[in-house]
Amino acid sequence: MRTETRLFFEGDLAEGLELGLDHAQSHYLRSVLRLQRGAAVAVFNARDGEWLAKVAGLGKGWCSLSVESRLRAPAPEPDLWLVFAPIKRARIDFLAEKAAELGARVLQPVITRHTAVARVNTERLAANAREGAELSGRLSGPEVRAPVEFSRLIAEWPRARRLLVCAEAGAVRPIGEVLSEAAAAPGGGHGPWAIMTGPEGGYAESELDALRQVPFVIPVGLGPRLLRADTAAVAAMSVWQALLGDVTGRPAWRAQD
């Protein structure tokens, strides 16, 4: 039995368990979808897979589910991070949701010199990312990390994770060319990757210079058009998924770092 209503649940999932949903999920089922007792809901996480559950009880601000049977077993997923300079509220909400739909495993805000946003609401980002995961059919929910300064990000970066920096100026290679070469190389490009997009005002020249000095960074271009930061992230992730991710049915993986 399949259901279009999917909820990400961080706790354990197994046959016979009774689940208590948080206030937001309870409100969604009761007041938005107007589900009744006995309605079918799919609950999922990367650890336990996807399970069929039924609404066991619900009231104002609460809902309980009874887990019945597993619909999908856990499966490995591509290991792609999105590193991005925070942008204005409506656009950052869009970015979090679409990054989740496109398979991002980690969302990492980075504060650059030209970043205009002073505060990042990571709880709101996580909620939007969770919605994207629920809509897309994936089994995992992205990890949303606290913002980090640009210099610290580069200093602490895991060296095995290749970083595609979407740069609007300077010497860059087309992103499709870079990823096609990676796919054709021994190993098929498998391994940990990340995509980084800058703020609406672009990177400072000193930041681009610093990025070009480190071996794990690959500056890439997205074509002749000037793209908004959120558009650039979606475009870059789409190309990566098409050439190295699970869109083509390639064997997927999950990194351990």
C-alpha positions in Angstrom: 0.0 0.0 0.0 1.4 3.4 -1.0 0.5 6.8 0.4 1.2 10.3 -0.9 1.5 11.7 2.6 5.1 11.3 3.8 6.6 12.5 7.0 10.3 12.4 8.1 10.6 10.9 11.6 14.0 11.0 13.4 13.1 8.3 15.9 13.1 4.6 15.5 10.7 3.0 13.0 9.7 -0.6 13.3 6.5 -2.8 13.0 4.2 -2.3 16.0 5.7 1.0 17.3 3.5 3.9 18.4 4.8 7.2 17.3 4.1 10.6 18.8 4.5 13.4 16.2 5.7 16.9 17.0 3.3 19.9 17.0 4.0 21.0 13.5 3.5 17.6 12.0 0.4 17.0 14.1 -1.1 20.3 12.9 -0.3 19.4 9.3 -2.1 16.1 9.4 -5.1 17.4 11.4 -5.7 20.9 10.3 -4.1 21.1 6.8 -4.8 17.6 5.4 -7.7 17.0 7.7 -6.9 13.3 8.1 -9.0 11.1 10.3 -8.2 8.2 12.5 -7.2 5.2 10.4 -5.7 7.3 7.6 -2.6 6.0 6.0 0.7 7.9 6.3 4.2 7.0 5.2 7.0 7.7 7.7 10.7 7.5 6.9 14.3 8.1 7.7 17.6 7.0 6.3 18.3 4.5 9.1 15.1 2.5 9.0 13.7 3.1 5.5 10.0 4.0 4.8 7.1 2.5 6.7 3.3 2.5 6.4 1.6 3.9 9.4 -2.0 4.6 10.4 -3.3 7.6 12.4 -4.0 6.1 15.8 -5.3 9.2 17.4 -5.2 13.0 17.0 -6.3 16.1 18.8 -5.3 19.8 19.0 -1.6 19.9 18.8 -0.9 16.1 19.0 -1.1 13.1 16.8 -0.1 9.5 17.2 0.7 6.9 14.5 0.8 3.1 14.6 3.5 1.6 12.4 2.4 -1.4 10.4 4.8 -2.5 7.7 7.9 -1.4 5.8 7.4 0.0 2.3 11.1 0.5 1.4 14.3 -0.7 2.9 17.2 1.8 3.7 19.3 2.6 0.7 22.6 4.5 0.2 22.4 7.9 -1.4 24.8 10.2 -3.2 27.0 12.2 -0.9 26.7 15.9 -1.9 26.9 18.9 0.3 25.6 22.4 -0.5 27.7 25.3 0.9 26.0 28.6 0.4 26.2 32.3 1.5 22.9 33.1 3.2 20.5 35.2 1.1 17.2 36.9 1.8 14.4 35.0 3.6 12.1 33.9 0.7 15.0 32.9 -1.4 16.8 31.0 1.3 13.6 29.1 2.1 13.4 28.2 -1.6 17.0 27.2 -1.6 16.7 24.8 1.4 13.7 23.1 0.0 15.1 22.6 -3.5 18.5 21.5 -2.2 16.7 18.8 -0.3 14.7 17.7 -3.3 17.9 17.5 -5.3 19.6 15.2 -2.7 21.8 17.4 -0.6 23.0 15.6 2.4 24.3 18.7 4.3 23.3 22.3 4.0 26.2 24.5 5.2 25.7 28.3 5.4 29.0 30.2 5.0 29.5 33.9 5.9 31.5 35.7 3.2 32.7 39.3 3.0 29.7 40.4 0.9 27.1 38.3 2.8 24.3 40.8 3.6 22.2 38.5 5.8 23.1 39.0 9.5 21.2 36.0 11.0 20.4 32.6 9.7 17.3 30.8 11.2 18.6 27.2 11.0 15.4 25.8 12.5 13.4 27.4 9.7 15.9 26.1 7.1 15.6 22.6 8.6 11.8 22.7 8.3 12.0 23.8 4.7 14.6 21.1 3.9 12.4 18.5 5.6 9.5 19.5 3.4 11.7 19.1 0.4 12.7 15.6 1.5 9.1 14.6 2.1 8.0 15.7 -1.3 10.9 14.3 -3.3 10.6 10.6 -2.1 14.1 10.4 -0.7 14.7 8.6 2.6 17.0 10.9 4.4 16.5 14.5 5.6 19.4 16.9 5.1 21.6 18.0 8.0 21.4 21.8 8.4 24.5 23.1 10.0 25.2 26.4 11.8 26.7 29.2 9.8 30.5 29.3 9.7 33.0 32.0 8.6 34.6 31.7 5.2 38.1 31.4 6.6 37.2 28.7 9.1 35.3 26.7 6.5 38.4 26.5 4.3 40.7 25.8 7.1 38.6 22.9 8.5 37.4 21.5 5.2 37.7 17.7 4.8 40.4 17.4 2.2 38.9 14.3 0.5 35.7 16.2 -0.3 36.0 17.9 -3.7 34.5 21.4 -3.7 33.0 22.9 -6.8 33.0 26.7 -6.4 30.5 28.4 -8.7 32.5 31.5 -9.6 31.2 34.4 -11.7 34.6 35.7 -12.5 38.2 34.6 -13.3 39.4 31.4 -14.8 36.7 28.7 -14.6 35.8 25.5 -16.4 32.3 24.6 -17.5 30.7 22.5 -14.7 29.5 19.9 -17.2 33.0 19.4 -18.6 34.5 19.0 -15.1 31.9 16.5 -14.0 31.9 14.5 -17.3 35.6 14.1 -16.9 35.1 12.9 -13.3 32.5 10.4 -14.4 34.8 9.0 -17.1 37.8 8.7 -14.7 38.5 5.5 -12.7 36.0 5.2 -10.0 33.4 7.1 -12.0 33.6 10.2 -9.8 32.3 8.4 -6.8 33.2 9.9 -3.5 32.3 13.0 -1.4 31.6 16.2 -3.2 30.3 19.7 -2.4 29.0 22.7 -4.3 29.5 26.2 -3.1 27.6 29.4 -4.1 28.4 32.9 -3.1 26.2 35.9 -2.0 24.2 38.0 -4.3 27.1 40.5 -4.3 29.5 37.8 -5.4 32.7 36.7 -3.7 35.4 39.2 -2.8 38.5 38.9 -5.0 40.6 37.9 -1.9 38.2 35.0 -1.3 38.5 33.7 -4.9 42.2 34.0 -4.6 42.2 31.9 -1.4 39.9 29.3 -2.9 42.2 28.9 -5.9 45.2 28.1 -3.6 43.7 24.9 -2.1 43.8 21.6 -4.0 40.3 20.4 -3.2 38.7 23.4 -4.9 37.6 23.4 -8.6 36.3 26.7 -9.8 33.4 26.2 -12.3 31.2 28.3 -14.5 27.4 27.9 -15.1 27.4 29.5 -18.5 27.2 33.1 -19.9 24.1 34.2 -17.9 24.3 36.0 -14.5 22.3 33.8 -12.1 20.8 34.6 -8.7 22.5 32.7 -5.9 19.5 30.3 -5.4 19.2 29.7 -9.1 22.9 29.0 -9.4 22.7 26.4 -6.6 19.8 24.6 -8.2 21.5 24.6 -11.6 24.8 23.3 -10.3 23.2 20.6 -8.2 21.0 19.5 -11.1 24.1 19.0 -13.3 25.9 17.1 -10.6 23.0 14.8 -10.1 22.6 14.2 -13.8 26.3 13.2 -14.2 27.4 11.8 -10.9 24.3 11.3 -8.7 21.4 8.9 -8.6 19.4 10.4 -11.5 21.1 8.1 -14.0 20.7 5.0 -11.8 24.4 4.9 -10.9 25.3 2.9 -7.7 25.0 5.3 -4.8 27.1 5.7 -1.7 27.1 7.4 1.7 30.3 8.9 3.1 31.4 8.3 6.6 33.1 11.7 7.3 
